[in-house]
Amino acid sequence: MDSISMDIPSQLIVSAERLALTGSTSAIHHHFRSGRLVRLRRGYYLKTSEWVDATPSERFEWSAAAVGLAFDQPVFCRETAAVVLGVPTLRPPTFVDLATSSERITGRRAATFVVHGNNALANQARSVGNHPMRYVLQRETDAVVAGDVACTGPVQTALDVMCTSLFSSALVVAEGIARMLWEQGSLGQDARLSDHPGMALALDGVATDAAKRRAIRIANLAHTKSESAGESFSRAAIELLGLEQPVQQHTIVDSGQFVARTDFWWPEQRVAGEFDGKQKYLDEGLRGDLSAEEVVYREKLREDRIRGLGFTLARWNWADLEQPGRLRQKLLRAGLRPRPGR
């Protein structure tokens, strides 16, 4: 099996480790009974305040890590495997999915998440939810391993998600895996996931015609050029709206001088498209030495230069993607038209 890397979260409190270090777990049990710790699984805990303050993605990763440590070499699959591989998902998975070859143990397991107490923090910890474990039937698994954690490989993970997840969620994972395969050198820089020889073979093995047609459609659409979950989500929305797929990462020049690099470009309509995620405004690592206000100002100047060349610029954000009718109106106003027959 090939090797990948997944770090065990430092926030996770493991009873067995505490017992080995101190000879006692009484402090853990005391804090758990008082509501200061939540229990993800028997023997695996987290500070209640950290659980409440965490992002949904962090809570899922902690839940998956607890499962990975609690079982002997479990093999994560579906979108859980994508998380282990470091591939973006549209949203944190609902379940921590494990592959099984036995029909007798498939399905959801009872939630093991427990938090005691009736104070505001404990109630909030319960309200943000948790991620139960689920066994998924996999006759064969081509697993990759990272320390104590194993998951299905990139190609199988993409195939499983394309066959089982909603279209938008599946394309986000498929494009993340396409980009991973490109970075690993097993897929061309300007290629689709269906161009990977392993994917072509995997698609041939899909049992049902409906699932196979769906997976082929997504694999043919999934491209190495998408750079974020937001861009992949945008492409899924554009596809489902019946609009023409754009060129990605297009460079606009004027008299040989660089003007802008746009997320999306429709050459016939002379329309540029931009997905506006919050990250470039809020993440200091992406902003560099610029303030959020300076980033906004520079974006305005860039937009003026694009429009000054006679192009139309359509901008949208996550809220528009969640309500695709709003995105459709923005793109139609910019000059796009549905594909014939749509």
Secondary structure as UniProt FT lines:
FT   TURN            10..11
FT   STRAND          13..14
FT   HELIX           15..22
FT   HELIX           26..33
FT   TURN            34..35
FT   STRAND          37..41
FT   TURN            42..43
FT   STRAND          44..47
FT   HELIX           48..53
FT   HELIX           56..70
FT   STRAND          75..76
FT   HELIX           78..85
FT   STRAND          96..100
FT   HELIX           103..105
FT   STRAND          107..108
FT   HELIX           120..127
FT   STRAND          133..137
FT   STRAND          143..146
FT   TURN            147..148
FT   STRAND          149..152
FT   HELIX           154..164
FT   HELIX           167..183
FT   TURN            184..185
FT   TURN            189..190
FT   HELIX           193..195
FT   HELIX           197..204
FT   HELIX           209..221
FT   TURN            224..225
FT   HELIX           229..240
FT   TURN            241..242
FT   STRAND          247..254
FT   TURN            255..256
FT   STRAND          257..266
FT   TURN            267..270
FT   STRAND          271..276
FT   HELIX           279..282
FT   HELIX           284..287
FT   TURN            288..289
FT   HELIX           292..308
FT   TURN            309..310
FT   STRAND          312..317
FT   HELIX           318..322
FT   HELIX           324..334
FT   TURN            340..341
//
